[in-house]
Amino acid sequence: MITSPDLNVTYQLDHGVFVLQIDRPDKKNALTQTMYAALADGIKMADQHSEVRVILIRGTEGCFTSGNDVNDFVKAQDMGTERPSVQFMKAIAFARKPVIAAVGGMAIGIGTTMLFHCDLVYAAEDAFLQLPFTNLGLCPEAGSSLLLPQIIGHQRASEMLLLGERISAAKAKEFGIVNDVLPAAGYLEHAMNKAHHLAKLPADSVQTSKALMKRNQATPMNETIQAELLQFSRLLQSPDAQAIIQAFLNKKKA
């Protein structure tokens, strides 16, 4: 097993469960491009190794992730190749092995959209989800414009994607995004117990069942991610988005 190429993302193999931890608590687990690369590499590597049966993604105590690191995100727009954030989107969207998320505290932006690709999601009572794209002058990403309406219906998806309001873990469970909501002291243990149970089942049976459930998603998912990226890039250059981002950066400097 390889080690993580980024200090803020850790890899651990625990009885067939490959744990990917986002570990940058001083920045609310904000994701940089190198962290995205480590997450993508971890998922791809886990998919290739027979000793890995299940992938589990977690944050730190009280925080899943606040989304993109804005400073890093602005710099990354000049990258000529496919950005690591996009590589991560594709890695989690097309992972062969079951992916579980353990969510505590905030799950903002990609912190929420990645959940739509997970097979099981367990959240702490203090967790909340938010997709603030329109508030930033942007549009959905990571295939969320396709998956979210499928999962929760158009009107509920509009509440999250158009209004950009946060929803509680309890509401996320009601919507069908989260499987179970647990006390903050027990959600991670619960998620790990489910992961270990899944890891003990016949791997071929589990992976075949997942593939059958997702067999009709590959083409529309690829098309949706590409369409979202095109519009996201266009909107990112708009006066509205640029003003919002600049105001945020100026506030941080102050």
Secondary structure by P-SEA (a helix, b strand, c coil): ccccccccbbbbbcccbbbbbbccccccccccaaaaaaaaaaaaaaaacccccbbbbbbcccccccccaaaaaaaacccccccaaaaaaaaaaccccbbbbbbccccccccccccccccbbbbcccbbbbbccccccccccccccccccccccaaaaaacccccccccaaaaaaacccccccccccaaaaaaaaaaaaaaccaaaaaaaaaaaacccaaaaaaaaaaaaaaaaaaaacaaaaaaaaaaaaaaac
